[in-house]
Amino acid sequence: MAKETGRKLIAQNKKARHDYNILDTYECGLVLTGTEVKSLRQGRASLVDGFAQLDGGEAWLHNVHIPEYTQGTWTNHSARRRRKLLMHRAEIDKLSHKTQETGHTLVPLALYFKDGRAKVEIALAKGKKEYDKRQTLREQQDRRETDRAISAARRRQRA
């Protein structure tokens, strides 16, 4: 059997980018059971309510929903159990200092397979206020309108 290469996206948390200012991102491995990996290979997972937490010098991923494997037996996993994140000690120490600051949290952005291994991308983030969210949407809309105007002007020049 050929070895998997590349990145295969399983789940993405688009709402996190809307609700938080992303300050820094980290790629972490996950400690999973066999049925969790099989369920992920079917492309089933949800990061919506997920968050990461540092506890006792270790990083843990909470509330990420990986549904039970359909062909699983008594060895099946619970869907929302906490999962250990595999990170370097220096990264954990750095994050523990930063998350103690007010308003900083760790949120998962993406869950994917990289070269056959399950990885999660977590972000150090600071929550946005409601007016920040509106400002971001306004900026995106302005950027789209200027891009449309530029492309329309270029089309007129070609014709």
C-alpha positions in Angstrom: 0.0 0.0 0.0 1.4 3.4 -1.0 2.1 5.9 1.8 -0.3 8.9 2.0 1.3 12.3 1.1 0.0 15.8 1.2 -2.7 17.4 3.3 -6.4 16.2 3.3 -8.7 18.5 5.1 -11.3 16.9 7.4 -13.0 19.8 9.2 -12.6 23.6 9.4 -13.7 26.1 11.9 -14.7 29.2 9.8 -16.6 30.8 12.6 -13.4 31.1 14.7 -11.9 33.5 12.2 -15.1 35.6 12.4 -15.3 35.6 16.2 -11.6 36.0 17.1 -8.5 37.9 16.0 -5.9 35.2 15.2 -2.6 36.1 16.7 -0.5 33.0 16.1 -1.1 29.4 14.8 0.4 26.1 15.8 0.2 22.6 14.2 -0.2 19.8 16.7 -0.5 16.1 16.6 -3.4 14.3 18.3 -3.5 11.2 20.5 -6.4 9.2 19.0 -7.9 5.7 19.3 -8.4 3.4 16.3 -12.1 4.1 15.9 -11.5 7.9 16.0 -9.0 7.6 13.2 -11.4 5.5 11.1 -14.2 8.0 11.7 -11.9 10.9 10.7 -10.9 9.0 7.5 -14.7 9.0 6.6 -14.5 12.8 6.8 -16.6 13.2 9.9 -15.8 15.7 12.6 -16.9 19.1 13.9 -14.7 21.8 15.5 -17.6 24.3 16.3 -17.5 24.3 20.1 -13.9 23.1 20.4 -11.2 24.8 22.4 -7.7 23.9 23.7 -6.6 24.1 27.3 -3.2 23.8 29.0 -3.3 21.7 32.1 -0.4 20.4 34.1 2.1 21.1 31.4 0.1 19.3 28.8 -2.2 20.6 26.0 -5.7 19.2 25.7 -8.4 19.6 23.1 -11.9 19.8 24.4 -15.4 19.6 22.9 -14.3 18.5 19.4 -17.0 16.2 18.0 -15.7 13.0 16.3 -18.8 10.8 15.9 -18.6 7.1 16.8 -17.4 4.8 14.1 -20.4 3.1 12.5 -18.8 -0.3 12.3 -17.3 0.0 15.8 -18.1 -2.4 18.6 -17.6 -2.1 22.3 -14.2 -0.5 21.6 -15.9 2.6 20.2 -14.9 6.0 21.6 -17.1 8.7 23.2 -17.8 11.5 20.7 -16.7 14.5 22.7 -14.0 13.2 25.0 -10.9 15.4 25.6 -7.9 14.5 23.5 -4.3 15.1 24.2 -2.4 17.4 21.8 1.2 16.6 20.9 3.3 19.8 21.1 6.9 20.7 21.9 7.6 21.7 25.5 8.8 25.1 24.4 5.6 25.8 22.6 3.5 24.7 25.6 5.5 27.0 27.9 5.2 29.9 25.5 1.4 29.4 25.1 0.8 29.0 28.9 2.3 32.5 29.4 0.3 34.0 26.6 -3.1 32.4 27.5 -2.8 33.9 31.0 -3.2 37.3 29.5 -6.8 38.6 29.6 -9.0 37.7 26.7 -6.6 35.2 25.1 -7.7 31.6 24.2 -6.8 28.6 22.1 -9.2 27.6 19.4 -8.9 24.9 16.8 -9.0 26.2 13.2 -8.6 23.0 11.1 -8.4 19.2 11.5 -6.6 17.3 8.7 -4.4 14.5 7.7 -0.8 15.4 6.8 1.2 12.6 5.3 -1.2 10.1 6.9 -1.1 11.5 10.4 -4.0 13.4 12.1 -3.1 17.0 12.8 -5.0 19.9 14.3 -4.2 23.6 13.7 -4.8 25.6 16.8 -4.6 29.4 17.1 -3.8 31.7 19.9 -6.7 34.1 19.6 -8.3 37.2 21.2 -12.1 37.6 21.1 -13.6 40.3 18.9 -16.2 42.7 20.1 -19.4 43.1 18.1 -18.2 46.3 16.5 -15.0 44.6 15.4 -16.9 41.9 13.6 -18.9 44.6 11.8 -15.8 46.4 10.9 -14.2 43.3 9.5 -17.2 42.5 7.4 -17.3 46.1 6.0 -13.6 45.8 5.1 -14.2 42.5 3.3 -17.1 44.0 1.4 -15.1 47.1 0.4 -12.2 44.9 -0.8 -14.6 42.8 -2.9 -16.2 45.9 -4.5 -12.8 47.4 -5.4 -11.7 44.1 -6.9 -14.9 44.0 -9.0 -14.4 47.5 -10.2 -10.8 46.9 -11.2 -11.6 43.7 -13.1 -14.5 45.5 -14.8 -12.2 48.3 -15.9 -9.7 45.8 -17.2 -12.4 44.1 -19.2 -13.4 47.4 -20.7 -9.8 48.1 -21.7 -9.5 44.8 -23.5 -12.7 45.3 -25.5 
